[in-house]
């Protein structure tokens, strides 16, 4: 279904406004508890998601008539299944902590360069980036159906 530019203006404007507003929040100045939640909550959610997926995936039952699985190999698989959620949580928490440090660094850098309102500049840059990504995403979606539709007029066997 094709969307007209008029039908996309409200959601796009909403995303740009939200992105601009969120870009103005000084993450490094939040209370310690809020920063901890900012880092820990996504990490816990990511680890929980990985655990849920791993619980759905069967652990390769031995085929009938085949040799039993070596205990060492089974142990390695169990360790891998246990370590994966921990790795995901660690990477996610590290990214959250790094984003707080990067936020502080960008604001300090803008202050040193004499920008009067660095948080406003950061928010506007965030909004502009959000808008650019939306526009590029729409361009990518609009070219895909045209390419698919060109060859779909008649199947090769009907020609």
C-alpha positions, 0 to 999 in steps of 0.5 A: 500500500502506497502512502502519500506524503501527506499521510506520512507528515504526522508520524514523521513530525512526531518522530522528529519532535520526539528525537529532538526532545530526547536528544536534549536530555543530558544523560550524564547529569541524570541521577545515578539510579536513572543512569543505572536503569538506563544501562541495566534495563535494556541489558536485562531485556536483551538477555531475557529475550535470548534466554526465551529464544534458547528455550524454544530451540531444542538442544539437538536430540540424538538421532536413533541409531547414531552414536551417543553424543560425547560428554565433552561436546554436550558440555561445550554446548551447554556452556555456550547456551549459558554464556550467550545471554551473559554476552548479550547483556554485557554488550548491551550494558557496555553500549549503554554506559558508552553512550552516556560517556559519549553524550558527556564528551559531545556536550563538553566538546561543543562547550569548548567550541563556544556553542551557547546551548550545546544540548539544544544543538545536540537535540536539533542534530538528533532530530535532523538525523531522524528526519534524514533516516526517515526520508532515506527509508521511504526512498528505499521502500518506494523503489522496492515495489516498482522493481518487484512489480515490473516482472510480475505482470505475467508469469513466464509460463503464461507467455 
